[in-house]
């Protein structure tokens, strides 16, 4: 099985959701012989180090594909705009070898991944690692956007740790 996995960032940041994704990838490769392409944003980190090179790990079965020009992780506009570079890269890579599944770990861009899954006829799993807005139930624009993305769009599977 060939899987396109999407996460907001990889190195140099190591947070719980990245450990979760790394563990999922390792188990899928080891126990189920999957091949995984992990699509992430290219980053420019605080120490001015650039993280824009692709990596191949785990006996060539795990590729980390960094998309777009290096951006500051905390720049919200750049984060939103990176949706285009990642989506186009997934479509380009899918032409080389068709993906069987998209597994997204970034719900902010879920609408784009859902459209890509429809366009490419690939099922999609969305994992929501946390949501500050919905878990607090405070009505705001962000609340309504998250509610739309997480409760009104049909995914093949939606996994969440939020209440």
C-alpha positions in Angstrom: 0.0 0.0 0.0 1.3 3.5 -0.9 0.2 6.2 1.4 0.5 10.0 1.1 0.7 11.4 4.6 0.5 15.1 5.4 1.8 16.9 8.5 2.5 20.5 9.2 6.2 20.3 10.0 8.9 17.7 10.6 12.4 18.6 11.8 13.5 20.6 13.7 10.3 20.7 15.7 9.5 17.6 17.7 6.1 17.7 19.3 3.8 14.9 20.3 1.9 14.7 17.1 5.2 14.2 15.2 6.1 11.4 17.4 2.7 9.9 16.8 3.1 10.2 13.0 6.7 8.7 13.2 5.4 5.7 15.2 2.4 5.2 12.8 4.8 5.3 9.8 7.3 2.9 11.3 4.5 0.4 12.3 2.8 0.6 8.9 6.1 0.0 7.1 7.3 -2.8 9.4 4.1 -4.6 10.0 2.2 -4.0 6.7 4.9 -3.4 4.1 3.5 0.1 3.3 5.4 2.8 1.5 4.8 6.3 2.8 5.5 9.7 1.4 5.3 12.3 4.2 4.5 15.8 2.8 5.6 18.7 5.0 6.4 22.4 4.6 10.0 23.4 3.9 11.0 25.4 7.0 13.3 28.3 7.9 14.1 27.9 11.6 14.9 30.5 14.2 18.7 29.7 14.0 18.5 30.5 10.3 18.9 26.9 9.4 17.0 25.8 6.3 15.1 22.5 6.2 14.2 22.0 2.5 15.9 18.8 1.5 13.9 15.6 1.0 14.9 12.5 3.0 14.6 8.8 2.4 14.5 6.6 5.5 13.5 3.0 6.6 15.0 1.1 3.7 13.6 3.5 1.1 10.0 3.0 2.2 9.6 6.3 4.0 10.2 9.5 2.1 9.9 13.0 3.7 9.1 15.4 1.0 9.5 19.1 1.9 7.3 21.3 -0.2 7.5 24.9 -1.3 10.1 27.5 -0.4 11.4 27.5 3.2 9.0 29.5 5.5 8.9 30.5 9.1 6.9 27.9 11.0 5.0 30.5 13.0 4.0 32.7 10.1 0.3 32.1 9.7 -0.1 33.5 6.2 2.8 31.4 4.9 1.3 28.4 6.7 -2.0 28.9 4.9 -0.3 29.5 1.5 1.7 26.3 1.8 -1.5 24.4 1.1 -0.9 25.0 -2.6 2.7 23.7 -2.8 1.8 20.6 -0.9 -1.4 19.8 -2.9 0.4 20.3 -6.2 3.3 18.1 -5.0 0.9 15.3 -4.0 -0.8 15.4 -7.4 2.6 15.3 -9.2 3.8 12.4 -7.1 0.5 10.5 -7.6 1.1 10.6 -11.3 4.4 8.7 -10.8 3.0 6.1 -8.5 -0.7 6.1 -7.5 -1.5 6.5 -3.8 -3.9 4.1 -2.2 -4.7 6.5 0.7 -4.3 10.1 1.9 -3.8 10.4 5.7 -3.8 14.1 6.7 -2.7 15.3 10.2 -3.4 18.9 9.5 -7.1 19.8 9.7 -6.5 23.4 8.8 -6.1 22.3 5.2 -8.6 19.5 5.3 -10.8 21.0 2.6 -8.0 20.9 0.1 -7.0 17.3 1.0 -10.7 16.3 0.7 -10.8 17.9 -2.8 -7.6 16.2 -3.7 -9.0 12.8 -2.6 -12.1 13.3 -4.7 -10.1 14.5 -7.7 -7.6 11.6 -7.4 -10.2 9.0 -6.3 -8.3 8.2 -3.2 -9.8 7.7 0.3 -8.9 10.1 3.0 -8.3 9.8 6.7 -8.1 12.9 8.8 -6.5 12.8 12.2 -7.2 15.8 14.4 -4.6 15.8 17.2 -6.1 18.7 19.1 -8.5 21.6 18.7 -8.3 24.5 21.1 -11.4 26.1 19.7 -13.9 23.2 19.6 -12.8 21.8 22.9 -13.5 25.1 24.6 -16.9 25.6 22.8 -16.4 29.4 22.7 -18.3 30.8 19.7 -16.1 32.7 17.3 -15.2 32.7 13.6 -12.5 30.1 14.3 -15.1 27.9 16.1 -17.4 27.9 13.1 -14.5 27.2 10.7 -13.3 24.3 12.8 -16.8 23.0 13.3 -17.4 23.0 9.5 -14.1 21.3 8.7 -14.4 18.6 11.5 -18.1 17.9 11.6 -19.7 18.8 8.2 -17.2 17.4 5.7 -17.4 13.6 5.1 -14.0 11.8 5.4 -13.5 8.1 4.9 -12.3 8.1 8.5 -11.9 10.9 11.1 -9.7 10.3 14.1 -9.6 12.8 17.0 -8.3 13.0 20.5 -10.5 16.0 21.2 -13.8 15.7 23.1 
